[in-house]
Amino acid sequence: MTWSSSVGIVVNAELEALADIFVVGSTTSYCDEFVGPRRVDRYDQAVKGLLAGHNRVVPARKKKVHRHQPVFRSNLLGIGVTVDGVGLDASLQAMEYVKATNIVGMVLWNAPNILEKA
C-alpha cells in the first residue's frame, strides 16, 4: 500500500489498495481514466463504499471499475444562481476543461436538472 499526505492511499480501478483490501473516501488517490491520477475530498467520493463492498465479495471476473466523476455544488444566495461542476480539480487556480480532444470538466449554471446527463 502506498501513502503520502499529498497523494493519500493509492488504489486501483476497483478501489483495491492491496489484495483484498479496499479503501474509499477522501483518503484515496486513484487514476481517473479522463484526467489521470487524482485525489478528491468531496462528499460523493466519501460514499463510494458500495462499489468497494461489491468488489470485495464478488469473484475477480465480476469486479466493477470505478468511473465516478466528482461533483461540487455552490449556491450564490440572494441572486438565484446555482453552480454545479463535474470532473474538476478544485485545487487548481486555472482549470483546463478539455484535455487533448476529451472534455474533462464543465460548469453548469442554473441547470441542476441536467447534472446527471453531464
Buried (B, 14 or more C-beta within 10 A) or exposed (E): EEEEEEBBBBBBBBBBBEEEEBBBBEBBBBEBEBBEEBBBBBEEBBEBBEBBEBBBEEEEEEBBEBEBBBBBBEEEEEEEEBBBBBBBBEEEEEBEEEEEEEEBBBBBEEEEEEBEEB
